[in-house]
Amino acid sequence: MVSLKVNLSGLELSNPIIPASGCFGYGKEYINYYDINILGSFSIKGTTKDLRFGNATPRIAESNCGMLNSVGLQNPGIDHVVEYEMKEILSYYSKPIIANISGFSIEEYEYCVKRLKGINNVGIIEVNISCPNVHDGGMSFGTSADMAAKVTKAVVKAADKPVYIKLSPNVTDIASIAKACEDAGASGICAINTLLGMRIDIKKRKPVLANITGGLSGPAIFPIALRMVYQIYEAVNIPIIGIGGISSAKDVLEMMMAGATAVQIGSMNLTDPYICKTIIDKLPDELDKLGIEDINEIIGGAHK
C-alpha cells in the first residue's frame, strides 16, 4: 500500500494536500461536500491584528486559466479568530490546522503570533509577508531579503509553533529571500503567493478591479510556481510547501519533485469544491504507476 504521510517540522500529515489560505475559509463551507478530515491540514483565512472589511468592489476578475483577486485581507481580526473560529473548528476538524497571519508592521505580526500561543489545534504558523510595511513607505515585507529576515526573526521569537514564511513571487530573486528567512529562524517556506496582474473592461475603458491590480492565481501560474519552488529547494534546507496553480495529482507529483514536502491548493477549490478529495483519491494510483511506495521518495527528485 502506498504511503502518503509527510512531515512538516515535526507535524505529521496523513497526506500532503492542504487547501490554501483565502480559498477555504475556516473549512465550514466544505463540510457538506466531503469529510474534510481526509485533508493533511488546511490553512485558514488570512488573519490580521484588526478587523478588515477589505478592498472596494469589484475585487474578483476572471482570467484565462485563472482568476484575479484584490479582496484585501477581509477578516474578523485575530481576537475573534482565537476566541470563536479556532474553537468552532474543533467541532468539525480533528487535526492541527495552519494559521495564516498578515500584518502591516512587525508589531502587528508579533501581536497575532502571541495571540496564537497555547492553541493546541494550530500546528504551523504561516506568515504572509506580501503586505505593505506602513513604517517603510508601503513597500512589501517580502520584496527584500533584509525586510523578510526582520519579520521572520520577530515572529519566530514570539511563536511557540513552527513558522513558515509565505513568499511573494513578485521579486527578482526569490531564492535569496527564502535563504534569508531560513537564516532568520524560519522552520519552512511556503511558495508562491499570487502574481500581480490586471484586466481591463474594453467597453468601459477602465480596469475591471476597483483596486486596478490584483493577484493572479490558478493553473496559469503553475509553471512559474514550479520554477520558483525548484530554485528555493536549491537554496535552503528547510521544508517547502508548494503553492500555485495545482489542479491535479500529477501537478502534486511535479511540485514535490521540484522540492515541496507538501502542497497547497487554492483557487481550484472555488471552481471544484471536491478538488482536494479528488487529488487525495488519485495520488496512490499515480505513485503506483511510477513504482513508488512512499511519497517521500519523490521529494526533490528532479534535482538528482
N, C-alpha and C positions, 0 to 999 in steps of 0.2 A: 504493500500500500504506500502511495506517495505521501511524504510528509510535507506539509505546507507551513510548519511552525517556523517563525523567525524571532530574533531577539533584538530589541532596541534598548540598549543601555541598561540591561537587566530586566526590562519589561518583556515578558514572553507573549507573543501574539499567536493565535491559532492559525492565522494566515496573514499574508502581507497586505491585505486590502483594507484601506481606510478612506471613507468619504472625507472630502476636503472641507475645510472651514468655509462658510459662506454659502455652501450648496447643500447642506444637510441640517441646518438649524441646530436644534438640540436633539434631533432624532425622532421627535414626536410625530412629525409629518409622515414618517416612513413605516411606523409600526403596524399600520393597517395593510401594508403591502407584503411584508415578509418579516420573519423574526430577525431583527437586527442584531441579535446576539451571535449570529454567524459571522459578523464582521470581526476583523482583527482588532479594530478600535474605530473611533470616529473623532474628528476634530470639530469642536463646537464653533458656533458663530463667533467671529472676531469680537473681542471684548475690550472696551476702553475704560478708563477711570470713571468718566461721567456718562450719563445717558446721552445718546446721539440720535437725532432724527434723520440723519443722512443728507445727501445732496438733493437738490431740486429735481423734479421730474420734467421730461422723461430721462430715465437713468439706465435703461436697458435698450440695446440695439442689436438686431440680428446681423450676422455676417456669414459669408460662405464658410462652411465647416467650423463654425464657432459663434461666439457672441461677445458683445462688449457690455461692460457694466461700469457704472460710476455710482454705485449705491452709497458710498461714503461712510462705510462702517456704522450703519444704523444698528444700534443695540441698546439694551436697557441699562448698561453700566455694570461694572464689576460687583458692586454691593448686591444688586438684585440677582445677578447670576449666582453668586455664592449662597445667598440666603434662600433662593427659590429654585432656580433651574437645576443646579447641581444636586439638590435634594430630590427633585422630581425625577431626574434621570435614573436614580437608584431604583425607581419603581418599575422601570421597563428595560434597563440595560445593566447587565451584571458584571461587565468588565471595566477596567480603568479607561477613561477617555483622555483625549489630548485637549488641553485648554489653550486656545489661541488668544493671545493678547496683543494689543497695539497701544501706542502712546504717541504724544506729541512733544514729550520731553522725557529725559531719563527719569525724572522724578515720577512721572505718570506710570512708566513701565515698572518701577520699583514698587509703587503703591499696589498695582494689580497683582504682582507676584507675591507680595506679602499677604494679600487677602486670600490667596490660594493655599497658604501654608496649612498643613494639617488636614487637608481634604483628601480622604483616602481613595476616592474614585477618580482622582486626577493622577494619571500615570506619567505624563510628559507635559511640559510647558512649551508651547510653540510660540515663538516671538516674531511677530511680523514687523520687519524693520523698513517697510516701504512707506511709512508715514513721514510727513514733513516735520522737521525739527523746528519748533516755533522759536527756539532760542538761538538758532543759527541760520536765520534768513529764509527758513522754509525749505531748505534742502533736505531731501530724504536721508534718513539714517543709513539706508542701505546703499547709498551711492559712492561711499568711500570706505576703504578698509579701516581707516582710523576711527570714523564715527561708528561703524559696525562693531569694532572692538570695544569701544567705550560703553555702548549699551549692553553688549554681551557681558562684559565684566561686572557691570552693576546688577544685572538681572541674576547672573549666576550666584553672586554674593548674597542676594536676598532670597533665593529659591531653596526649597527643600526637595525638589524633584529634578530629574534631568532636564536640561534646557536645550531645545532645538531652535536654531535660528532660521527663519524663513526668508530666503534671499530674493531680491528683485532681479529680473533678467535685464532691466534697462540700464546696463552698465557695460563698460568695455572689457573688464577682466573679472568675471565672477569667481574664478578660482582663487585669486589673491584675496578677495573679500572673505571667502569661505575659510581660507587658511588663517586669516586674522581672527575670525570668530573662534576657530579651534584653539589658537594660541591664547585667547582671552578666557578660555574655560568652557566653551560650548561642548555639550555632550554629543550633539549631532547637528546635521544641516537638513533643511527642507528646501527643495528647489524644483521648479521655479514658481514664482508668483506670476501674475498676468503681465502681458506685454502691452505697452502703451499704443493705443490706436484711436481711430475716429471714423465716423460715417457722416456723409452729407446728404441732406434731403434736396434732390436736384430741382424739385418743383418750388420749394420754399427758398432755395439757395442759402441754406443755413445748416449748421451742424445738427445732427439728429439728437445728440445728447445735450442736455441743458448745461452740463459741465464741459462741453466741447469734446474733451477726450475721455477715454475710459480704458479699462483693462480688457485685453483680448484673451479669451480662453477657448478651449475646445480642441478638436482634432487638428486644426490648422497649426497649432503651436507645438505639436508633439515632436517633430524633428529637432526643433530648437531646444526644447527641454531635454531631449535625449543627449544632444551635444554638450549641453552645459553640465548635466549630471556626470557625463563621461570625464569632462575636464576637472570637475570638483573631486571626483574619485582619485584622480592622479595627484591631487594636491593635498588631500587630508587623510587622516587615519581614524576618523570617527564615522559612525553610520550616516547614511543619506536616505532621506525619504524623497523619492522621485515624484514630481508633480508636473502635470501639463499635457493635456490632450489625450490621456489614456482612455481608450474606448473598447478594448478587447483583452482577452487573456494573452494573446501574442504580444500586444503592446506592453503588458506587465513583464513578460519574459525579456523583452528588449531592454526595458528600463532597468531591470535587475542585472542584466548582463553588462549594462553600461556602468553599474556600480551601486545601484539602490538596494537597500536591505528590505525596504517596504515601499509602497506607493500610495499616493492619494488620488482619488478620482473626484473631479469637481463638477463642471457644468453638465456632464453627461447624465448626472442624477436628475437634472431638471427636464431632460428630454425623454429619459427612460428611467423611471424610479426603481426598476429592477436590475439596473446595470451592474451594481456591485455583487448581487446574488448570482447573476448570470456568470460573471467572471470567476467567482469563487467555485462555482459548479464546474466550469470548463478547465480550470487550471490543472487538475490532476491528469486529464486526458492529454493536454498539450505537453506536460512534462513527461508523461509515459511515452509519447511519440519520440521524444529525444533521449529516452533511456535514462531519465533522471529520477532517482528515488527520493532525494531530499532537495527541496527547492534552494537551500543554502549553497548547493554546489554551483549554481549558476551566477551567484553574486560576483560582479566584476569579471565575469567570464570573457568578455570582449577585450580585456586588457592582457590576456595571457597568450 
